Amino acid sequence: MKACAICGKKRQTGMKVSHSHIRTKRAWKPNLQRVRILVDGKSPRRVYVCTRCLRSGKVERAL
């Protein structure tokens, strides 16, 4: 299963509820991007990172 390598955010499950209150299972997926990041400030590695971690600067991207 895909998850953010920084914060661990992954798919959440719950119920879709219709107007007549019929409940079916559904999933909410985080916005994960496959990016090259610097691990320990030196070696680049491709991992999945959520866009919130990218935007907040928790990740140093490798060029």
Biopython code that builds the backbone (N, CA, C, O; Angstrom):
import numpy as np
from Bio.PDB.StructureBuilder import StructureBuilder

atoms = [
    (1, "MET", "N", (0.831, -1.173, 0.000)),
    (1, "MET", "CA", (0.000, 0.000, 0.000)),
    (1, "MET", "C", (0.884, 1.248, 0.000)),
    (1, "MET", "O", (1.895, 1.293, 0.702)),
    (2, "LYS", "N", (0.508, 2.256, -0.783)),
    (2, "LYS", "CA", (1.280, 3.485, -0.851)),
    (2, "LYS", "C", (1.017, 4.332, 0.389)),
    (2, "LYS", "O", (-0.111, 4.420, 0.873)),
    (3, "ALA", "N", (2.077, 4.951, 0.888)),
    (3, "ALA", "CA", (1.972, 5.868, 2.013)),
    (3, "ALA", "C", (3.067, 6.904, 1.878)),
    (3, "ALA", "O", (4.075, 6.669, 1.212)),
    (4, "CYS", "N", (2.870, 8.057, 2.514)),
    (4, "CYS", "CA", (3.875, 9.110, 2.501)),
    (4, "CYS", "C", (5.086, 8.650, 3.294)),
    (4, "CYS", "O", (4.953, 8.171, 4.420)),
    (5, "ALA", "N", (6.277, 8.798, 2.703)),
    (5, "ALA", "CA", (7.504, 8.371, 3.362)),
    (5, "ALA", "C", (7.873, 9.277, 4.529)),
    (5, "ALA", "O", (8.669, 8.880, 5.381)),
    (6, "ILE", "N", (7.316, 10.481, 4.589)),
    (6, "ILE", "CA", (7.656, 11.444, 5.637)),
    (6, "ILE", "C", (6.684, 11.344, 6.815)),
    (6, "ILE", "O", (7.104, 11.114, 7.949)),
    (7, "CYS", "N", (5.395, 11.516, 6.548)),
    (7, "CYS", "CA", (4.421, 11.563, 7.643)),
    (7, "CYS", "C", (3.625, 10.271, 7.804)),
    (7, "CYS", "O", (2.932, 10.098, 8.806)),
    (8, "GLY", "N", (3.713, 9.357, 6.828)),
    (8, "GLY", "CA", (3.005, 8.083, 6.943)),
    (8, "GLY", "C", (1.545, 8.132, 6.557)),
    (8, "GLY", "O", (0.804, 7.180, 6.802)),
    (9, "LYS", "N", (1.121, 9.233, 5.955)),
    (9, "LYS", "CA", (-0.280, 9.367, 5.543)),
    (9, "LYS", "C", (-0.609, 8.316, 4.498)),
    (9, "LYS", "O", (0.151, 8.130, 3.548)),
    (10, "LYS", "N", (-1.738, 7.621, 4.660)),
    (10, "LYS", "CA", (-2.142, 6.585, 3.719)),
    (10, "LYS", "C", (-3.646, 6.619, 3.509)),
    (10, "LYS", "O", (-4.335, 7.513, 4.001)),
    (11, "ARG", "N", (-4.140, 5.645, 2.781)),
    (11, "ARG", "CA", (-5.556, 5.594, 2.440)),
    (11, "ARG", "C", (-6.422, 5.441, 3.688)),
    (11, "ARG", "O", (-6.092, 4.664, 4.584)),
    (12, "GLN", "N", (-7.529, 6.182, 3.747)),
    (12, "GLN", "CA", (-8.495, 6.042, 4.833)),
    (12, "GLN", "C", (-9.784, 5.485, 4.252)),
    (12, "GLN", "O", (-10.143, 5.784, 3.113)),
    (13, "THR", "N", (-10.468, 4.686, 5.031)),
    (13, "THR", "CA", (-11.728, 4.106, 4.564)),
    (13, "THR", "C", (-12.882, 4.622, 5.404)),
    (13, "THR", "O", (-12.712, 5.068, 6.539)),
    (14, "GLY", "N", (-14.055, 4.546, 4.807)),
    (14, "GLY", "CA", (-15.259, 4.984, 5.491)),
    (14, "GLY", "C", (-16.472, 4.577, 4.680)),
    (14, "GLY", "O", (-16.402, 3.677, 3.844)),
    (15, "MET", "N", (-17.569, 5.237, 4.929)),
    (15, "MET", "CA", (-18.820, 4.919, 4.246)),
    (15, "MET", "C", (-19.299, 6.097, 3.409)),
    (15, "MET", "O", (-19.261, 7.249, 3.842)),
    (16, "LYS", "N", (-19.753, 5.776, 2.196)),
    (16, "LYS", "CA", (-20.467, 6.746, 1.382)),
    (16, "LYS", "C", (-21.926, 6.615, 1.784)),
    (16, "LYS", "O", (-22.470, 5.511, 1.791)),
    (17, "VAL", "N", (-22.556, 7.715, 2.114)),
    (17, "VAL", "CA", (-23.938, 7.670, 2.585)),
    (17, "VAL", "C", (-24.812, 8.435, 1.604)),
    (17, "VAL", "O", (-24.618, 9.632, 1.392)),
    (18, "SER", "N", (-25.777, 7.740, 1.006)),
    (18, "SER", "CA", (-26.662, 8.365, 0.026)),
    (18, "SER", "C", (-27.776, 9.136, 0.738)),
    (18, "SER", "O", (-27.896, 9.093, 1.963)),
    (19, "HIS", "N", (-28.574, 9.832, -0.044)),
    (19, "HIS", "CA", (-29.696, 10.606, 0.507)),
    (19, "HIS", "C", (-30.687, 9.700, 1.241)),
    (19, "HIS", "O", (-31.294, 10.106, 2.232)),
    (20, "SER", "N", (-30.846, 8.463, 0.743)),
    (20, "SER", "CA", (-31.753, 7.518, 1.411)),
    (20, "SER", "C", (-31.041, 6.728, 2.502)),
    (20, "SER", "O", (-31.588, 5.758, 3.027)),
    (21, "HIS", "N", (-29.822, 7.142, 2.844)),
    (21, "HIS", "CA", (-28.994, 6.571, 3.916)),
    (21, "HIS", "C", (-28.538, 5.140, 3.633)),
    (21, "HIS", "O", (-28.310, 4.365, 4.562)),
    (22, "ILE", "N", (-28.405, 4.787, 2.342)),
    (22, "ILE", "CA", (-27.800, 3.509, 1.981)),
    (22, "ILE", "C", (-26.293, 3.695, 2.079)),
    (22, "ILE", "O", (-25.735, 4.618, 1.486)),
    (23, "ARG", "N", (-25.640, 2.818, 2.828)),
    (23, "ARG", "CA", (-24.213, 2.974, 3.088)),
    (23, "ARG", "C", (-23.394, 1.971, 2.284)),
    (23, "ARG", "O", (-23.681, 0.774, 2.294)),
    (24, "THR", "N", (-22.373, 2.468, 1.587)),
    (24, "THR", "CA", (-21.439, 1.612, 0.860)),
    (24, "THR", "C", (-20.022, 2.057, 1.212)),
    (24, "THR", "O", (-19.781, 3.219, 1.541)),
    (25, "LYS", "N", (-19.091, 1.105, 1.134)),
    (25, "LYS", "CA", (-17.702, 1.426, 1.483)),
    (25, "LYS", "C", (-17.035, 2.266, 0.407)),
    (25, "LYS", "O", (-17.305, 2.108, -0.784)),
    (26, "ARG", "N", (-16.152, 3.170, 0.851)),
    (26, "ARG", "CA", (-15.383, 3.986, -0.073)),
    (26, "ARG", "C", (-14.045, 4.316, 0.574)),
    (26, "ARG", "O", (-13.828, 4.021, 1.749)),
    (27, "ALA", "N", (-13.142, 4.936, -0.202)),
    (27, "ALA", "CA", (-11.815, 5.250, 0.312)),
    (27, "ALA", "C", (-11.434, 6.679, -0.056)),
    (27, "ALA", "O", (-11.821, 7.188, -1.107)),
    (28, "TRP", "N", (-10.673, 7.313, 0.823)),
    (28, "TRP", "CA", (-10.085, 8.618, 0.582)),
    (28, "TRP", "C", (-8.581, 8.414, 0.456)),
    (28, "TRP", "O", (-7.941, 7.894, 1.369)),
    (29, "LYS", "N", (-8.018, 8.826, -0.682)),
    (29, "LYS", "CA", (-6.590, 8.620, -0.906)),
    (29, "LYS", "C", (-5.853, 9.953, -0.812)),
    (29, "LYS", "O", (-6.348, 10.968, -1.301)),
    (30, "PRO", "N", (-4.667, 9.957, -0.185)),
    (30, "PRO", "CA", (-3.886, 11.193, -0.124)),
    (30, "PRO", "C", (-3.264, 11.496, -1.482)),
    (30, "PRO", "O", (-3.101, 10.607, -2.318)),
    (31, "ASN", "N", (-2.923, 12.746, -1.683)),
    (31, "ASN", "CA", (-2.292, 13.179, -2.931)),
    (31, "ASN", "C", (-0.800, 12.891, -2.821)),
    (31, "ASN", "O", (-0.038, 13.725, -2.330)),
    (32, "LEU", "N", (-0.381, 11.710, -3.279)),
    (32, "LEU", "CA", (1.015, 11.296, -3.195)),
    (32, "LEU", "C", (1.718, 11.519, -4.524)),
    (32, "LEU", "O", (1.174, 11.222, -5.588)),
    (33, "GLN", "N", (2.934, 12.045, -4.449)),
    (33, "GLN", "CA", (3.754, 12.274, -5.632)),
    (33, "GLN", "C", (5.035, 11.464, -5.484)),
    (33, "GLN", "O", (5.590, 11.383, -4.388)),
    (34, "ARG", "N", (5.510, 10.865, -6.568)),
    (34, "ARG", "CA", (6.758, 10.107, -6.538)),
    (34, "ARG", "C", (7.887, 11.071, -6.859)),
    (34, "ARG", "O", (8.015, 11.523, -7.997)),
    (35, "VAL", "N", (8.704, 11.388, -5.869)),
    (35, "VAL", "CA", (9.753, 12.383, -6.043)),
    (35, "VAL", "C", (11.103, 11.825, -5.595)),
    (35, "VAL", "O", (11.178, 10.870, -4.822)),
    (36, "ARG", "N", (12.170, 12.452, -6.105)),
    (36, "ARG", "CA", (13.522, 12.112, -5.662)),
    (36, "ARG", "C", (13.870, 13.041, -4.513)),
    (36, "ARG", "O", (13.864, 14.262, -4.671)),
    (37, "ILE", "N", (14.175, 12.461, -3.348)),
    (37, "ILE", "CA", (14.538, 13.265, -2.196)),
    (37, "ILE", "C", (15.936, 12.873, -1.731)),
    (37, "ILE", "O", (16.430, 11.791, -2.049)),
    (38, "LEU", "N", (16.561, 13.762, -0.980)),
    (38, "LEU", "CA", (17.864, 13.479, -0.403)),
    (38, "LEU", "C", (17.666, 12.842, 0.967)),
    (38, "LEU", "O", (17.102, 13.464, 1.867)),
    (39, "VAL", "N", (18.128, 11.600, 1.128)),
    (39, "VAL", "CA", (18.024, 10.886, 2.393)),
    (39, "VAL", "C", (19.298, 11.163, 3.187)),
    (39, "VAL", "O", (20.404, 10.940, 2.696)),
    (40, "ASP", "N", (19.134, 11.646, 4.410)),
    (40, "ASP", "CA", (20.260, 12.035, 5.281)),
    (40, "ASP", "C", (21.149, 13.095, 4.625)),
    (40, "ASP", "O", (22.342, 13.179, 4.918)),
    (41, "GLY", "N", (20.567, 13.896, 3.743)),
    (41, "GLY", "CA", (21.304, 14.985, 3.118)),
    (41, "GLY", "C", (22.328, 14.578, 2.084)),
    (41, "GLY", "O", (23.108, 15.422, 1.643)),
    (42, "LYS", "N", (22.362, 13.309, 1.674)),
    (42, "LYS", "CA", (23.391, 12.894, 0.710)),
    (42, "LYS", "C", (22.870, 12.048, -0.428)),
    (42, "LYS", "O", (22.993, 12.460, -1.581)),
    (43, "SER", "N", (22.287, 10.870, -0.167)),
    (43, "SER", "CA", (21.937, 9.954, -1.256)),
    (43, "SER", "C", (20.502, 10.184, -1.737)),
    (43, "SER", "O", (19.571, 10.178, -0.931)),
    (44, "PRO", "N", (20.317, 10.389, -3.056)),
    (44, "PRO", "CA", (18.960, 10.579, -3.580)),
    (44, "PRO", "C", (18.210, 9.249, -3.668)),
    (44, "PRO", "O", (18.798, 8.204, -3.947)),
    (45, "ARG", "N", (16.909, 9.312, -3.426)),
    (45, "ARG", "CA", (16.074, 8.121, -3.468)),
    (45, "ARG", "C", (14.674, 8.517, -3.926)),
    (45, "ARG", "O", (14.185, 9.592, -3.579)),
    (46, "ARG", "N", (14.028, 7.647, -4.709)),
    (46, "ARG", "CA", (12.656, 7.909, -5.153)),
    (46, "ARG", "C", (11.674, 7.339, -4.141)),
    (46, "ARG", "O", (11.696, 6.145, -3.842)),
    (47, "VAL", "N", (10.817, 8.200, -3.621)),
    (47, "VAL", "CA", (9.813, 7.767, -2.645)),
    (47, "VAL", "C", (8.509, 8.510, -2.926)),
    (47, "VAL", "O", (8.481, 9.488, -3.672)),
    (48, "TYR", "N", (7.436, 8.024, -2.314)),
    (48, "TYR", "CA", (6.152, 8.701, -2.385)),
    (48, "TYR", "C", (6.041, 9.674, -1.223)),
    (48, "TYR", "O", (6.242, 9.306, -0.066)),
    (49, "VAL", "N", (5.713, 10.940, -1.549)),
    (49, "VAL", "CA", (5.580, 11.984, -0.537)),
    (49, "VAL", "C", (4.269, 12.709, -0.787)),
    (49, "VAL", "O", (3.933, 13.004, -1.933)),
    (50, "CYS", "N", (3.525, 12.999, 0.276)),
    (50, "CYS", "CA", (2.261, 13.710, 0.111)),
    (50, "CYS", "C", (2.533, 15.182, -0.178)),
    (50, "CYS", "O", (3.585, 15.706, 0.188)),
    (51, "THR", "N", (1.601, 15.837, -0.822)),
    (51, "THR", "CA", (1.801, 17.220, -1.242)),
    (51, "THR", "C", (1.880, 18.158, -0.054)),
    (51, "THR", "O", (2.494, 19.218, -0.174)),
    (52, "ARG", "N", (1.301, 17.829, 1.071)),
    (52, "ARG", "CA", (1.400, 18.684, 2.258)),
    (52, "ARG", "C", (2.839, 18.725, 2.764)),
    (52, "ARG", "O", (3.327, 19.788, 3.149)),
    (53, "CYS", "N", (3.524, 17.580, 2.767)),
    (53, "CYS", "CA", (4.932, 17.542, 3.185)),
    (53, "CYS", "C", (5.817, 18.285, 2.188)),
    (53, "CYS", "O", (6.767, 18.959, 2.587)),
    (54, "LEU", "N", (5.511, 18.166, 0.887)),
    (54, "LEU", "CA", (6.276, 18.891, -0.128)),
    (54, "LEU", "C", (6.114, 20.395, 0.048)),
    (54, "LEU", "O", (7.091, 21.140, -0.018)),
    (55, "ARG", "N", (4.890, 20.836, 0.270)),
    (55, "ARG", "CA", (4.592, 22.260, 0.353)),
    (55, "ARG", "C", (5.150, 22.890, 1.623)),
    (55, "ARG", "O", (5.565, 24.049, 1.610)),
    (56, "SER", "N", (5.164, 22.124, 2.733)),
    (56, "SER", "CA", (5.611, 22.676, 4.007)),
    (56, "SER", "C", (7.127, 22.647, 4.165)),
    (56, "SER", "O", (7.657, 23.149, 5.156)),
    (57, "GLY", "N", (7.836, 22.056, 3.183)),
    (57, "GLY", "CA", (9.290, 22.074, 3.223)),
    (57, "GLY", "C", (9.904, 21.017, 4.105)),
    (57, "GLY", "O", (11.047, 21.172, 4.537)),
    (58, "LYS", "N", (9.184, 19.942, 4.390)),
    (58, "LYS", "CA", (9.742, 18.848, 5.202)),
    (58, "LYS", "C", (10.678, 17.955, 4.401)),
    (58, "LYS", "O", (11.334, 17.075, 4.959)),
    (59, "VAL", "N", (10.739, 18.186, 3.081)),
    (59, "VAL", "CA", (11.510, 17.332, 2.195)),
    (59, "VAL", "C", (12.525, 18.178, 1.439)),
    (59, "VAL", "O", (12.202, 19.268, 0.968)),
    (60, "GLU", "N", (13.762, 17.675, 1.322)),
    (60, "GLU", "CA", (14.754, 18.313, 0.476)),
    (60, "GLU", "C", (14.829, 17.525, -0.815)),
    (60, "GLU", "O", (15.271, 16.376, -0.823)),
    (61, "ARG", "N", (14.394, 18.143, -1.915)),
    (61, "ARG", "CA", (14.343, 17.450, -3.196)),
    (61, "ARG", "C", (15.723, 17.373, -3.835)),
    (61, "ARG", "O", (16.543, 18.280, -3.697)),
    (62, "ALA", "N", (15.955, 16.274, -4.532)),
    (62, "ALA", "CA", (17.217, 16.087, -5.266)),
    (62, "ALA", "C", (16.985, 16.510, -6.704)),
    (62, "ALA", "O", (15.921, 16.260, -7.271)),
    (63, "LEU", "N", (17.972, 17.143, -7.284)),
    (63, "LEU", "CA", (17.845, 17.588, -8.676)),
    (63, "LEU", "C", (18.487, 16.650, -9.649)),
    (63, "LEU", "O", (18.459, 16.896, -10.855)),
]
sb = StructureBuilder()
sb.init_structure("model")
sb.init_model(0)
sb.init_chain("A")
sb.init_seg("    ")
for serial, (resi, resn, name, xyz) in enumerate(atoms, 1):
    if name == "N":
        sb.init_residue(resn, " ", resi, " ")
    sb.init_atom(name, np.array(xyz, "f"), 0.0, 1.0, " ", f" {name:<3s}", serial, name[0])
structure = sb.get_structure()
